[in-house]
């Protein structure tokens, strides 16, 4: 259950910034614990895998079963991590909305946000980074996306940064990670500098 589902009525009137900040801290703590759990399970799997090279056939079968069980646990933990990540995005968006309510009202977004059913609102806020969209001047894209949630045409704008990271992780090797990270970090810094100059 997301934070929006816990609130009766309009969540933008009921949620306070302190509550949202506390929720973000709680979610990040839970996410950190879950990441630690995934790492621990992965180390267990690797240990069993390594032991299998010098084990008897019976032990190997046992290790294979245990690895399979650990795979299942890792899969469930990763599903939980995805939900936590979505909830953090929702909270980040709610904090941004809280801090920029007047500007968003002027742009016509607040009225559309208030009209969305809670389940759709929660889903929408998990998929779109409102701060990034507003910063890059894509507020019309968000409004179009929100209209799409009510049966009109349009698709949710893709989060370019997440897409780029996912692509890097999919196509690159960890051996290149330092070089790729430095390049990515530099590109991000340069983009932020350009964005600041344009403001």
Secondary structure, 3 states (H helix, E strand, C coil): CCCCCCCCCCHHHHCCHHHHHHHHHHHHHHHHHHHHHHHHHHHHHHHHHHHHCCCCHHHHHHHHHHHHHHHHHHHHHHHHHHHHHHHHHHHHHHHHHHHCHHHHHHCCHHHHHHHCCHHHHHHHHHHCCHHHHHHCCCHHHHHHHHHHHCCCCCCCCCCHHHHHHHHHHHHCCHHHHHHHHHHHHHHHHHHHHHHHHHC
